[in-house]
Amino acid sequence: MILENATRKSDRHQALIAQADEALKENRGTLDTTFRLNYHMMPPAGWMNDPNGLIYWQGDYHLFYQHDPYQAKQGPMHWGHAKSRDLVHWEHLPVALAPSEDYDKGGNGGQGCWSGSAVDHNGVLALIFTGHVDGKKPEEAQCLATSVDGITFVKHAANPVIADSPDEKRFGFRDPKVWKHEDLWYMVVGYGKDGLGKGIIYTSSDLLYWEYRGAAAESDGTMGDMWECPDLFPLGEGDRHVLLISPMNIAPIKNLYLSGKFDYESCRFEKQHMEQIDYGFDFYAPQTLIDDQGRRIMIAWMNIWGAAMPEQAHGWLGAMTLPRELTMAADGTVRSHPVPELASLRGAHVSAASITLAGSGFTAVDHVQGDSLELDIVFDLSQADASEVGLRIRCSEDGSSYTEIRYALAEQKLYMDRNLGGAGDGGVSEAPLAPSEDGRLQLRLFIDRSSVELFAGEGCVAITNRLYPDPANVGIVFFALQGTAIIETLDVWELSSIW
Ligand code: FRU
């Protein structure tokens, strides 16, 4: 059925894909590797933004992504493709989608196969994406492509399967995320109208004919004018659901999650709690999948539109965050935890205990330094009289350049300050963090060559930032301000490269 009349235009599409793969092969040898990451997913060369089509399919995790294989700039968007057995080691596959049709190619502005998702439809791997052509009427429409081998994709002859938005005047109609509930496919699409971001719902029994069911949720006026890359999924007990969105035009906020209830009859979402899923600067367009163990795994683009992006001058742009498992706490907050599989990257290990930090100067720990590390730090704050505790990473020899992570005890806030961090944008990220009942503060950090991801508060808080220090800056020092504090335990592992 789905595949039958889908092959008509596939030759042209395949020729464009072969051309894109050829360009990548040439370009990947010419990259400046200064800021290339050791254990994060990156494009082989060229530009990458949003994760697309995340799916656990026939024993592999598949990750597609917005991609320009020809240049490290946003151009006509292709879908890049990689797969992994363990969410840690990634293998690049041929480009999956290239702009080739009048609904995804043309004009002089933004164009291409924009963001979307993947589902398994009776053993067929189906990609649902937005065809975008700036200035075309309509500019955005929802489209389908399918594959039986998980590598070669054919765009459907019935495209676009949703030809136009419900309203003529709207600000964005893109990024379909599709999932199945009982016997029906549900699609949430990012939408904006009259200054309000929305997640609108369609349903279908065959992925081809879609019925519009209205808005699941919309902005109350403070949540952005367009919700990019919505993802709506069940999490935790009962009928609890989470709606993840990337709202436009409420800087500095770039991501939000709403937790609450989704009613599959009325297609309405009732919000009970709202918060950021990550408090860093470089975290956008998160998408999730569910795997064979029933885990809800989230990956996001580890960059942000409008940032300085120093790696662009090096022939590439873009990375994905580490995969994080999402869980729902009883109070409706969503927690995120780096997946345990990441432990397979661990090499040399240093551990220390009972390190007293006094309010003057910085404390280094023997052999604790580097640019490809996992750190697990437990501060005992129960007897601390310091006002702040923290550490500096990626420190230069002379101490003038570093990124600082600090927890302010009275304020109950966690900060990451990269104003002296090197090239790229500065800025201070901040997140609210209540101390745990036993007085411990646990910080878990993943440092890669041009990134840092920080997790705290049993998954309540994550801060993700790109950093572009001089590669020689690998120092790490710990501190307490205006008093003393104790590091109860410190564990540091060198993490190996996956490339
Ligand atoms: C989000 C986004 C999506 C769009 C894609 C284009 O980063 O703007 O809304 O589909 O990127 O590459």
Residues whose N, C-alpha, C, O or C-beta is under 5 A from the ligand:
A	BS01	FRU	D50 Q66 M77 W114 S115 R174 D175 E228 C229 A285
